[in-house]
Amino acid sequence: MSNGKGLKGEWDLIDAAPAPSNRQAKDFKAPFTTINAQEDLSVSHQPEGDCQMGTTKLLLVATVVGIVANIATVHAEIRVAVAGPLSGQYSWFGEQMERGAELAVEDLNAAGGVLGEEVMLIYGDDACDPEQAVAVAKKLVNDGVKFVAGHWCSSSSIPASKIYEDAGVLMITPASTNPKLTDEGGPNIFRQSGRDDEQGIVAGNYLAEKWGDKKIAFLHDGTTYGKELADATRKQLNKRGVTEVMYEAITPGQENYAAVVSKMQDEGIDVFYLGGYSTEAALMIRDARNLDYAVQLISGDALNSEEFGIVAGDAAEGTLITFFPDTRNYPEARDVVAKFREDGYEPEGYTLQTYAAFQTWQQAADEAGSLDLDKMIKALHEVEFQTVFGTFSFNENGDMTAPGFVWYSWKDGSYKPIK
């Protein structure tokens, strides 16, 4: 085990206490207290031939078993999961999901649980690896999970969704934006975030309107998320009558990107759009500034983490990204945001989106009056949900109908909405 999380197919079954800031291991707490019959009944060591004492011990054991069974009945539990990159390169985002899930489950249980039953949270670490995501999904299904908030990377969500579809487990992703997830997924797959084709229209229009007379480059990291987002943005830009000067793939995980940055500088590129994640984006813009190259970086929702600012340093200043409206400013989220901040955690990125996914699940269960999958699916398509993410509903495809993408600019170490 590492950082208190299961790696490569191992999971901890734990209660939903707020995570410590250093992500240290958490102690398991049983949903109810059991009695150690062996210790409690070993009060006398009579010879084995003492039939009366043997009978007494058997009666006591039977009594204890009955007590434990009754307690278990009273404290029935529903197993749910949060699945994402809890380790590896993208663990920063995994922690956002983890934090949101933990507080959501804690709050649900404090309010009486779901359908009168306690909710038990299980973690699934896919490290944004498709094969590991499938293993995670299979393990969660075997563990009897009824609902999964996840995954984060589209390259994990899409293959994992096939496992959940076959097993009849409800899945709501608070993050994955590739359209194929819901376009090709089963009726039990929902997306409580935006789509890359929607995000691409917003970004493509902006590029056409603000940079249409400049030299534009498109770079992508070849991932399911990154390439889809770059292609969607490029498609909209071309639709607006503007053609890019450069379109290239990069290899994720490199120590620097000086070669491709130098190539853009030689080509006189004024602005480049990156379909990819925060680490590569940070390294690229840092390399550009080291070359005294004042190129503009524009990217998508994966740059909505403090990690980008930390890695890029001062070079992050002025970077433009698209993301949902900042939920931290919603009146519906005020109390939850305050709880996070009291615990010393800033609920950025996907923290509140993950919290909202559990609210959605709970409200659908209340509407359905059951966790029966068909009834839950029906409720998810009929209810207008009230969450920290605002008010929204799902369309027939399983995509949420609001709130759409807006623009942010990195300034003074954080991303701020452009007014």
NUZAVO-962761 format. One record per residue: y, x, z of N, C-alpha, C in turn. Coordinates in steps of 0.02 Angstrom, whole numbers, padded with zeros to 5 digits, always signed. Atoms other than C-alpha are relative to their C-alpha. Example, Ala and Ser with C-alpha at 12.3 -4.5 7.8 and 13.67 -1.06 7.14 Angstrom:
2
-00059+00045+00000-00225+00615+00390+00060+00045+00000 -00059-00042-00003-00053+00684+00357+00055-00039+00037 
// end
This chain:
419
-00060+00042+00000+00000+00000+00000+00062+00043+00000 -00063-00038+00002+00180+00055-00029+00058-00048+00008 -00059+00041-00010+00345-00016+00031-00017-00071+00023 +00018+00065-00027+00250-00159+00112-00021-00049-00054 +00018+00045+00054+00201-00230-00058-00067+00021-00029 +00062-00018+00032+00036-00239-00150+00013+00032-00067 -00007-00034+00063+00020-00119-00297-00064-00007-00040 +00056+00003+00046-00092-00145-00446-00057-00044+00026 +00051+00048-00016-00182-00301-00391-00011-00012+00074 +00006+00014-00071-00160-00295-00201+00061-00041+00022 -00056+00042-00023-00056-00425-00110-00005-00009+00075 -00003+00018-00070-00001-00461+00068+00014-00074+00006 -00014+00069-00016-00010-00638+00134+00041+00001+00063 -00044-00008-00058+00140-00649+00251+00042-00061+00009 -00047+00054-00010+00263-00767+00327+00066+00019-00033 -00061-00012+00039+00435-00784+00252+00058+00021+00044 -00056-00027-00038+00543-00681+00369+00045+00039-00047 -00045-00037+00044+00699-00603+00291-00021+00073-00004 +00022-00069+00010+00657-00433+00217+00049+00049+00031 -00045-00052-00026+00725-00279+00306+00033+00037-00057 -00038-00030+00054+00856-00185+00207-00034+00061-00030 +00034-00058+00027+00747-00030+00190-00067-00016-00030 +00061+00024+00031+00603-00134+00125-00062+00029+00034 +00057-00026-00036+00488-00071+00262-00055-00052+00003 +00057+00045-00003+00316-00146+00286+00012-00055+00051 -00008+00057-00045+00314-00318+00366-00067-00014+00034 +00061+00017-00036+00189-00376+00496-00024-00069-00022 +00029+00065+00015+00070-00517+00454+00005-00045+00061 -00001+00049-00053+00095-00673+00558-00039-00061-00023 +00042+00056+00019-00037-00808+00554+00040-00065+00004 -00036+00064-00003+00026-00985+00518-00017-00040+00062 +00015+00031-00064-00061-01039+00677-00039+00050+00042 +00033-00047-00045-00134-00953+00830-00073-00019+00010 +00071+00012-00012-00323-00937+00844-00020+00032+00065 +00025-00027-00063-00424-00899+01000-00059+00044-00013 +00056-00045+00008-00539-00751+01007-00056-00023+00046 +00052+00030-00041-00695-00841+01068-00042+00052+00035 +00043-00050-00029-00793-00683+01099+00031+00029+00064 -00033-00028-00059-00663-00612+01219+00006-00053+00055 -00013+00051-00051-00623-00776+01307-00063-00024+00034 +00062+00028-00028-00805-00824+01336-00043+00052+00033 +00040-00052-00031-00870-00657+01396+00019+00010+00073 -00020-00003-00070-00830-00699+01577-00059+00015+00045 +00060-00013-00041-01010-00677+01638-00054+00028-00045 +00054-00031+00040-01156-00573+01580-00067-00014+00033 +00063+00021-00029-01305-00671+01640-00057+00022-00045 +00059-00017+00041-01480-00626+01582-00010-00051-00055 +00009+00044+00057-01527-00698+01413-00043-00060+00016 +00044+00056-00017-01655-00808+01497+00035-00055+00037 -00037+00052-00037-01522-00904+01590+00021-00055-00048 -00011+00054+00049-01531-01063+01487+00064-00038+00014 -00059+00040-00016-01393-01151+01583+00064+00035-00022 -00059-00037+00020-01267-01012+01553+00006+00001-00076 +00000+00000+00074-01319-01004+01369+00027-00065-00027 -00024+00066+00022-01290-01190+01352+00075-00006+00011 -00071+00003-00015-01121-01174+01437+00041+00038-00051 -00036-00040+00049-01069-01036+01319+00002-00034-00068 +00002+00035+00064-01124-01136+01167+00051-00058+00000 -00047+00055-00003-01023-01285+01226+00072+00024-00003 -00067-00028+00002-00871-01177+01255+00019+00022-00070 -00012-00022+00069-00888-01100+01082+00015-00060-00045 -00011+00060+00041-00902-01272+01005+00069-00030+00014 -00066+00026-00018-00746-01327+01101+00055+00040-00033 -00051-00043+00030-00646-01177+01041+00003-00010-00075 +00001+00010+00072-00702-01201+00862+00034-00066-00018 -00033+00064+00012-00648-01382+00872+00075+00003+00007 -00072-00008-00010-00477-01333+00940+00031+00035-00059 -00027-00038+00057-00451-01205+00802+00001-00043-00062 +00002+00043+00059-00505-01331+00670+00056-00051+00002 -00054+00049-00005-00381-01458+00737+00068+00032-00013 -00063-00035+00012-00240-01330+00738+00009+00013-00074 -00003-00014+00072-00282-01282+00560+00019-00062-00039 -00015+00062+00035-00274-01463+00508+00074-00018+00008 -00069+00016-00012-00105-01488+00589+00046+00046-00040 -00042-00049+00033-00036-01329+00511-00028+00019-00069 +00024-00014+00068-00102-01347+00334+00054+00038-00037 -00049-00041+00035-00020-01228+00214-00006-00008-00076 -00002-00002+00073+00033-01224+00032+00017+00071-00020 -00012-00068+00021+00021-01055-00050+00043+00002-00063 -00045-00010+00057+00161-01005-00167+00010+00075-00009 -00007-00072+00013+00207-00839-00245+00065+00016-00034 -00053-00029+00040+00349-00733-00308-00031+00060-00036 +00031-00053+00039+00296-00616-00448+00052+00034-00043 -00048-00039+00038+00397-00477-00527-00010+00074+00013 +00005-00072-00007+00430-00290-00528+00019+00023+00071 -00014-00020-00068+00418-00253-00342-00006+00075+00009 +00001-00073+00001+00385-00072-00384+00018+00024-00070 -00014-00027+00066+00429+00044-00527+00073+00001-00018 -00068-00010+00025+00583+00066-00634+00046-00059+00014 -00041+00060-00006+00643-00113-00616-00005-00034+00069 +00011+00029-00066+00606-00138-00431+00064-00026+00032 -00065+00026-00024+00792-00165-00399+00004-00075-00011 -00001+00071+00016+00775-00333-00485-00056-00036+00037 +00055+00030-00038+00608-00365-00401+00020-00015+00071 -00023+00013-00068+00692-00349-00233+00046-00061+00001 -00042+00059+00003+00821-00479-00286-00044-00064+00003 +00045+00058+00001+00679-00601-00324-00035-00008+00067 +00035+00001-00064+00587-00555-00165+00045-00029+00055 -00046+00024-00051+00739-00584-00056+00014-00075-00007 -00012+00071+00011+00777-00751-00137-00058-00043+00019 +00060+00038-00016+00598-00809-00118-00011-00005+00076 +00012-00002-00072+00585-00757+00064+00046-00048+00038 -00046+00045-00036+00741-00847+00122-00012-00072-00019 +00014+00069+00021+00698-01000+00019-00059-00029+00038 +00059+00024-00036+00526-01015+00098+00014-00008+00074 -00020+00006-00070+00597-00983+00270+00039-00064+00012 -00041+00060-00008+00724-01122+00245-00041-00063-00011 +00043+00058+00011+00593-01241+00175-00042-00015+00063 +00042+00010-00059+00481-01215+00326+00042-00023+00060 -00044+00021-00055+00627-01233+00447+00017-00074-00005 -00017+00070+00011+00660-01403+00369-00062-00045-00001 +00060+00041-00003+00480-01461+00391-00051+00013-00054 +00048-00017+00053+00393-01380+00243+00008-00044-00061 +00002+00041+00061+00347-01467+00081-00056-00051+00006 +00047+00055-00009+00261-01635+00090-00034+00005+00068 +00026-00005-00068+00239-01602+00276-00044+00060+00014 +00043-00058-00010+00144-01440+00251+00041+00065-00002 -00033-00065-00002+00196-01261+00289-00011+00036-00066 +00003-00038+00062+00232-01149+00140-00013+00074+00017 +00018-00069-00011+00151-00977+00136+00015+00040-00063 -00022-00040+00058+00226-00842+00022-00045+00059-00011 +00041-00058+00021+00120-00716-00072+00041+00039-00052 -00036-00042+00048+00189-00569-00171-00047+00025-00055 +00037-00029+00056+00131-00515-00343+00043+00052-00035 -00038-00056+00029+00190-00345-00408-00027+00016-00070 +00023-00014+00068+00178-00332-00597+00031+00063-00029 -00033-00061+00023+00293-00179-00615+00026-00005-00072 -00021+00012+00069+00350-00258-00780-00050+00029-00051 +00053-00023+00044+00184-00205-00857-00042-00060-00020 +00035+00060+00022+00099-00339-00964-00072-00005+00026 +00069+00002-00024-00079-00290-00915-00002-00014+00075 -00002+00011-00072-00035-00283-00731+00022-00071+00015 -00022+00069-00010+00053-00451-00748-00058-00048-00007 +00059+00042+00008-00109-00529-00810-00045+00005+00061 +00040-00010-00061-00203-00452-00663+00031-00035+00059 -00036+00035-00053-00070-00518-00545-00012-00075-00005 +00009+00072+00010-00083-00693-00619-00070-00022+00019 +00069+00018-00016-00272-00695-00604-00012+00002+00075 +00008-00005-00072-00263-00638-00423+00035-00058+00035 -00036+00056-00031-00133-00770-00379-00038-00066-00009 +00041+00059+00012-00240-00904-00459-00060-00001+00047 +00057-00005-00046-00391-00844-00359+00020-00011+00072 -00024+00010-00068-00285-00848-00202+00021-00072+00014 -00014+00070-00010-00255-01034-00228+00074-00018+00000 -00072+00013+00004-00069-01024-00267+00014-00064-00041 -00018+00063+00034+00009-01191-00318+00062+00008-00044 -00062-00008+00036+00174-01124-00382+00018+00074-00001 -00022-00069+00008+00238-00957-00450+00073+00001-00022 -00068-00015+00022+00421-00907-00457-00002+00069-00032 +00008-00064+00035+00412-00772-00589-00019-00013-00071 -00012-00069-00018+00397-00663-00680+00072+00019-00020 -00068-00021+00018+00553-00558-00718+00003+00022-00073 +00001-00024+00069+00518-00461-00878-00034-00052-00045 +00033+00045+00048+00480-00571-01028-00068+00026-00022 +00063-00030+00021+00343-00449-01075-00055-00010+00051 +00048+00018-00052+00259-00494-00910-00010-00076+00003 +00004+00073-00007+00300-00679-00905-00042-00033-00054 +00036+00033+00055+00228-00721-01076-00076+00006+00008 +00073-00003-00009+00051-00653-01049-00024-00033+00065 +00020+00031-00063+00047-00710-00867-00001-00076-00006 -00004+00073+00007+00097-00886-00919-00064-00030-00029 +00063+00024+00029-00064-00902-01019-00053-00010+00054 +00047+00007-00055-00164-00874-00860+00016-00062+00042 -00021+00058-00039-00063-01003-00764-00013-00065-00038 +00013+00059+00041-00079-01126-00908-00074-00020+00004 +00072+00014-00002-00269-01111-00911-00022-00024+00069 +00020+00016-00068-00279-01125-00721+00035-00062+00028 -00037+00058-00024-00156-01269-00704+00046+00015+00058 -00047-00020-00052-00031-01175-00596+00071-00005-00028 -00069+00008+00022+00154-01219-00607+00036+00067+00004 -00039-00062+00003+00268-01075-00659+00072-00016-00018 -00071+00004+00017+00458-01068-00655+00027+00071+00003 -00030-00066-00001+00538-00905-00708+00075-00007+00013 -00072+00000-00012+00711-00872-00637+00037+00052-00042 -00030-00058+00033+00741-00729-00758-00018+00010-00073 +00023-00019+00067+00639-00712-00919+00035-00042-00053 -00043+00033+00049+00745-00753-01071-00028-00005-00070 +00028+00003+00067+00632-00728-01222-00020-00072-00018 +00014+00070+00017+00621-00897-01313-00074-00017-00005 +00071+00014+00009+00434-00879-01344-00033-00026+00064 +00032+00020-00063+00397-00909-01160-00008-00075+00004 +00005+00073-00003+00437-01094-01167-00016-00031-00068 +00014+00026+00067+00426-01118-01356-00076-00003-00012 +00072-00005+00012+00243-01066-01355-00041-00013+00063 +00035+00010-00063+00200-01095-01172-00023-00072+00010 +00027+00066-00015+00108-01242-01096+00051-00044+00035 -00046+00047-00032+00186-01396-01015+00015+00017+00073 -00011-00021-00069+00174-01312-00844+00046+00060+00007 -00042-00059+00001+00291-01169-00894+00073-00021-00007 -00071+00019+00001+00476-01189-00853+00043+00063+00008 -00046-00056-00003+00626-01075-00869+00065-00023+00034 -00062+00016-00035+00768-01082-00742+00049+00058-00010 -00048-00051+00021+00875-00957-00836+00016-00016-00073 -00018+00012+00069+00948-00942-01010-00050+00028-00049 +00042-00025+00054+00870-00897-01176+00038+00053-00040 -00032-00054+00038+00902-00743-01282+00034-00026-00063 -00033+00026+00059+00942-00848-01435+00068-00030+00018 -00065+00026-00023+01080-00934-01335+00047+00057+00018 -00040-00058-00020+01140-00769-01261+00024+00039-00062 -00017-00035+00061+01138-00691-01434+00056-00033-00039 -00055+00035+00033+01252-00825-01505+00066+00016+00033 -00061-00016-00037+01380-00794-01368+00023+00071-00015 -00018-00071+00012+01373-00605-01392+00019+00013-00072 -00015-00010+00071+01370-00612-01582+00068-00027-00019 -00066+00028+00013+01522-00724-01588+00055+00044+00027 -00050-00043-00031+01617-00611-01470+00010+00064-00042 -00005-00060+00042+01576-00457-01575+00038-00014-00065 -00033+00017+00063+01631-00545-01733+00075-00011+00009 -00071+00017-00011+01794-00606-01658+00041+00059+00025 -00038-00054-00031+01844-00451-01560-00010+00068-00033 +00016-00066+00028+01761-00308-01655-00022-00005-00073 +00023+00011+00069+01731-00379-01829+00024+00051-00050 -00026-00050+00047+01839-00246-01912-00015+00071+00022 +00018-00066-00025+01761-00102-01815-00072+00016-00019 +00068-00021+00014+01601-00002-01836-00045-00017+00060 +00043+00026-00053+01462-00086-01737-00070+00027-00008 +00069-00023+00000+01291-00017-01690-00042-00045+00045 +00048+00036-00042+01138-00107-01621-00056+00047+00019 +00056-00039-00025+01012-00017-01512-00044-00046+00042 +00045+00039-00042+00858-00091-01428-00056+00045+00024 +00052-00041-00031+00719-00025-01318-00071-00018-00021 +00065+00019+00025+00576-00108-01411-00039-00048+00044 +00035+00047-00045+00530-00222-01265+00007-00071-00026 -00003+00071+00018+00498-00407-01282+00069-00028+00012 -00067+00023-00017+00664-00439-01197+00053+00035-00044 -00054-00038+00031+00771-00300-01271+00007-00011-00075 -00003+00008+00073+00725-00317-01454+00020-00071-00019 -00018+00070+00015+00736-00507-01452+00074-00012+00010 -00071+00010-00014+00909-00501-01374+00044+00034-00052 -00039-00036+00051+00975-00369-01494-00004-00036-00067 +00009+00034+00065+00903-00462-01644+00038-00067-00002 -00035+00064-00002+00975-00629-01588+00076+00010-00006 -00072-00014+00004+01148-00552-01566+00018+00024-00071 -00011-00026+00068+01136-00460-01732-00001-00057-00051 +00006+00056+00045+01082-00620-01820+00064-00042-00001 -00060+00040-00004+01234-00714-01757+00060+00038-00029 -00054-00041+00028+01351-00570-01802-00002-00003-00076 +00007+00002+00073+01283-00566-01979+00017-00069-00028 -00016+00068+00021+01299-00755-01989+00075-00010-00004 -00073+00004+00001+01484-00731-01953+00031+00044-00054 -00025-00039+00056+01497-00617-02104+00014+00073+00016 -00011-00069-00019+01497-00450-02012-00066+00037-00001 +00061-00040+00005+01369-00313-02047+00007+00063+00043 -00001-00058-00043+01325-00177-01923-00008+00064-00042 +00007-00065+00033+01331+00008-01970-00066+00033+00018 +00060-00033-00024+01179+00060-01869-00044-00049+00038 +00049+00040-00037+01020-00023-01803-00059+00045+00014 +00053-00047-00017+00896+00086-01708-00034-00019+00065 +00038+00007-00062+00762+00083-01574+00006+00063+00041 +00002-00057-00045+00767+00196-01422-00065-00003+00040 +00061-00003-00042+00624+00251-01309+00020-00006+00073 -00018+00007-00071+00639+00187-01130-00028+00058+00041 +00026-00049-00047+00617+00307-00986+00019+00072-00013 -00022-00069+00014+00703+00460-01060+00049+00024+00054 -00046-00028-00049+00803+00578-00950+00073-00005-00024 -00067+00009+00026+00953+00565-01066-00005-00025-00072 -00002+00028+00068+01006+00489-01232+00056+00033-00041 -00054-00037+00033+01125+00623-01292-00008+00001-00076 +00011-00005+00072+01044+00631-01464+00025-00062-00037 -00021+00062+00034+01071+00448-01511+00074-00012+00012 -00071+00008-00013+01242+00448-01428+00041+00045-00047 -00034-00046+00046+01293+00601-01531-00001-00027-00071 +00006+00028+00067+01230+00514-01688+00052-00056-00009 -00051+00054+00005+01340+00362-01651+00070+00030-00004 -00066-00032+00002+01487+00477-01620+00015+00028-00069 -00009-00027+00068+01460+00564-01787+00013-00054-00051 -00008+00057+00046+01451+00394-01873+00067-00037+00012 -00063+00033-00016+01615+00342-01791-00008-00070+00027 +00013+00067-00029+01538+00193-01701+00051-00015+00054 -00050+00021-00049+01669+00098-01602-00030-00038+00059 +00031+00042-00051+01556-00020-01506-00075-00004-00015 +00072+00009+00011+01368-00028-01479-00026-00052+00048 +00033+00052-00040+01264-00173-01419-00070+00024+00016 +00066-00022-00021+01111-00126-01318-00042-00058+00024 +00051+00047-00024+00961-00240-01302-00048+00040+00043 +00042-00040-00044+00879-00164-01150+00021-00008+00073 -00008+00006-00072+00887-00130-00965+00052+00049+00027 -00058-00033-00031+01010-00055-00842-00005+00076+00001 +00005-00073-00006+00941+00122-00823+00018+00034-00065 -00015-00031+00065+00945+00164-01008+00073-00010-00019 -00070+00014+00015+01114+00081-01028+00046+00047+00039 -00041-00044-00042+01185+00182-00883-00001+00072-00025 +00006-00068+00024+01119+00346-00951+00037+00010-00066 -00032-00006+00065+01185+00311-01125+00076+00002+00006 -00073+00001-00006+01362+00268-01072+00024+00062+00038 -00018-00062-00035+01363+00417-00954-00001+00059-00048 +00003-00053+00050+01309+00531-01096+00061-00003-00046 -00058+00008+00044+01448+00459-01204+00063+00027+00033 -00060-00024-00034+01581+00494-01075-00001+00076+00009 +00006-00073-00005+01515+00670-01051+00018+00035-00065 -00019-00027+00066+01547+00695-01237+00072-00019-00019 -00068+00025+00012+01723+00623-01219+00002-00051-00057 +00009+00050+00052+01665+00480-01328+00016-00069+00030 -00024+00062-00029+01759+00319-01289-00029-00062-00034 +00033+00057+00031+01632+00199-01364-00005-00057+00050 +00006+00059-00042+01623+00021-01297-00074-00021+00004 +00068+00025-00010+01456-00034-01222+00002-00075+00015 +00009+00072-00013+01408-00218-01230-00074-00013+00006 +00071+00014-00009+01243-00285-01166-00009-00069+00032 +00017+00066-00026+01155-00432-01085-00011-00002+00075 +00006+00017-00071+01100-00501-00918-00036+00051+00042 +00037-00050-00039+00991-00353-00868+00045+00053+00031 -00047-00048-00030+01147-00254-00823+00039-00030+00058 -00034+00034-00054+01193-00372-00682-00023+00024+00068 +00024-00028-00062+01134-00255-00545+00042+00059+00021 -00036-00057-00027+01218-00129-00433-00028+00066-00025 +00033-00061+00024+01093-00003-00500+00037+00029-00060 -00036-00025+00059+01188+00008-00665+00061+00039+00020 -00060-00035-00023+01348+00055-00575-00015+00065+00035 +00018-00061-00036+01260+00182-00466-00020+00056-00048 +00024-00051+00048+01175+00272-00611+00056+00021-00047 -00053-00016+00048+01323+00262-00731+00060+00032+00033 -00059-00026-00033+01455+00304-00601+00063-00027-00031 -00065+00022+00028+01633+00298-00666-00007-00022-00073 +00009+00018+00071+01564+00281-00844-00014-00074-00009 +00015+00072+00005+01515+00101-00804+00063-00041-00012 -00064+00037+00004+01699+00051-00802+00011-00027-00071 -00015+00032+00064+01738-00074-00940-00059-00025-00040 +00059+00026+00034+01559-00112-00991+00000-00076+00003 +00000+00073+00004+01543-00293-01048-00071-00026-00003 +00067+00030+00000+01391-00402-01013+00006-00076+00001 +00005+00072-00006+01338-00583-01027-00050-00017+00055 +00044+00024-00054+01259-00676-00881+00023-00071+00017 -00020+00066-00023+01263-00846-00800+00062+00004+00045 -00055-00001-00049+01415-00897-00697-00025+00024+00068 +00020-00030-00064+01411-00806-00530-00013-00053+00052 +00020+00053-00046+01314-00923-00418+00026+00011+00070 -00026-00014-00067+01382-00836-00263+00065-00038+00014 -00063+00035-00008+01545-00928-00295-00007-00076+00000 +00011+00072+00000+01466-01101-00304+00005-00028+00071 -00002+00030-00068+01506-01216-00156-00070-00017+00025 +00069+00016-00021+01321-01266-00155-00036+00060+00029 +00034-00061-00023+01274-01085-00119+00033+00032+00060 -00040-00033-00052+01402-01049+00017-00041+00018+00062 +00037-00013-00062+01286-01066+00168-00056+00051-00011 +00054-00047+00015+01143-00972+00086+00027+00071-00010 -00032-00066+00009+01257-00830+00031+00019+00029+00067 -00020-00024-00066+01322-00819+00209-00060+00027+00039 +00060-00024-00033+01144-00801+00275-00020+00069-00025 +00017-00065+00028+01108-00658+00157+00048+00055+00025 -00050-00050-00020+01269-00568+00201-00004+00015+00074 +00010-00012-00071+01238-00590+00386-00058+00048+00012 +00058-00045-00004+01075-00498+00356+00013+00067-00034 -00019-00064+00030+01169-00358+00268-00022+00008-00072 +00023-00003+00069+01111-00404+00093+00047-00040-00045 -00042+00035+00047+01221-00449-00055-00044-00034-00053 +00045+00036+00045+01134-00586-00157+00023+00000-00073 -00021-00006+00070+01176-00523-00331-00057-00017-00047 +00051+00006+00052+01084-00544-00494-00043-00063+00006 +00049+00054+00002+00927-00651-00482-00020-00025+00069 +00017+00020-00067+00926-00675-00294+00005-00076+00008 -00011+00072-00009+01000-00850-00293-00038-00041-00052 +00040+00037+00050+00912-00899-00454-00071-00009+00024 +00068+00005-00027+00746-00863-00369-00001-00050+00058 -00005+00049-00054+00800-00959-00214+00001-00071-00029 -00006+00066+00032+00847-01105-00327-00066-00024-00030 +00064+00020+00029+00675-01102-00410-00044-00034+00052 +00039+00032-00054+00595-01144-00242+00030-00067+00019 -00031+00065-00012+00722-01282-00213-00022-00050-00053 +00022+00043+00054+00676-01353-00383-00071-00024+00010 +00070+00017-00013+00491-01348-00342-00006-00051+00056 +00003+00045-00057+00519-01433-00175+00026-00070-00018 -00028+00065+00019+00627-01572-00249-00047-00036-00048 +00048+00031+00046+00499-01602-00387-00060-00027+00039 +00056+00022-00042+00361-01614-00256+00018-00063+00038 -00022+00060-00035+00461-01740-00157+00001-00061-00047 -00002+00055+00049+00489-01844-00314-00070-00022-00020 +00068+00016+00021+00306-01833-00364-00042-00028+00057 +00040+00021-00057+00243-01864-00188-00067+00034+00004 +00064-00034+00005+00106-01742-00227+00011+00067-00036 -00002-00063+00037+00071-01567-00293-00045-00003-00062 +00039+00009+00062-00037-01639-00432+00041+00024-00059 -00039-00032+00052+00015-01540-00585+00031-00049-00049 -00028+00048+00047+00036-01687-00703+00060-00038+00029 -00055+00034-00033+00145-01777-00577+00060+00046+00010 -00054-00049-00008+00245-01619-00545+00037+00011-00066 -00030-00010+00066+00275-01592-00731+00044-00060-00018 -00038+00061+00014+00332-01772-00749+00066+00000+00040 -00060-00001-00043+00453-01752-00603+00049+00053-00024 -00044-00054+00023+00522-01588-00671+00040-00021-00062 -00035+00023+00059+00569-01676-00832+00046-00060+00014 -00039+00060-00014+00647-01826-00745+00056+00009+00051 -00047-00007-00056+00742-01760-00594+00061+00042-00021 -00059-00043+00005+00920-01693-00593+00003+00039+00066 +00010-00041-00059+00905-01548-00473+00067+00023+00030 -00059-00022-00038+01033-01503-00339-00020+00064+00036 +00020-00064-00028+01019-01318-00297+00061+00045+00009 -00053-00050-00005+01120-01163-00255+00023+00022-00069 -00015-00016+00069+01119-01140-00443+00040-00056-00033 -00037+00056+00026+01216-01301-00463-00047-00058-00018 +00038+00058+00021+01158-01465-00539-00024+00009-00072 +00027-00009+00067+01043-01459-00690-00064-00040-00007 +00065+00031+00014+00890-01534-00772-00036+00043-00052 +00039-00036+00051+00754-01473-00891-00006-00043-00063 +00011+00037+00062+00738-01522-01074-00075-00005-00014 +00071+00011+00016+00574-01567-01159-00038+00065-00008 +00031-00065+00011+00541-01384-01194-00014+00038+00065 +00007-00035-00064+00549-01336-01010+00056+00048+00014 -00059-00042-00011+00717-01248-01026+00053-00039+00038 -00052+00034-00037+00860-01287-00908+00059-00016-00046 -00053+00024+00044+01009-01379-00982+00068+00030+00017 -00065-00028-00021+01146-01280-00892-00015+00066+00036 -00071+00009+00013+01252-01181-00857+00025+00039-00061 -00024-00039+00057+01262-01062-01008+00024+00069+00021 -00019-00069-00013+01319-00882-01024+00075+00010-00001 -00071-00018-00001+01489-00809-00981+00005+00076+00001 -00011-00072+00005+01566-00636-00992+00022+00031+00065 -00019-00040-00058+01582-00503-00859+00020+00070-00023 -00019-00070+00013+01663-00332-00856-00013+00041+00064 +00012-00044-00057+01609-00189-00745+00066+00033+00020 -00062-00028-00025+01754-00136-00635-00008+00018+00074 +00002-00023-00069+01763-00035-00474-00070-00008+00031 +00067-00002-00026+01575-00025-00456-00038-00066+00002 +00035+00063+00003+01529-00207-00486+00021-00039-00062 -00017+00041+00058+01527-00337-00624+00041-00060+00022 -00046+00053-00018+01669-00462-00619+00012-00046-00060 -00010+00047+00056+01696-00619-00723+00066+00012-00035 -00061-00006+00040+01821-00609-00864+00033-00068-00003 -00035+00063-00001+01950-00746-00843+00042-00011-00063 
// end
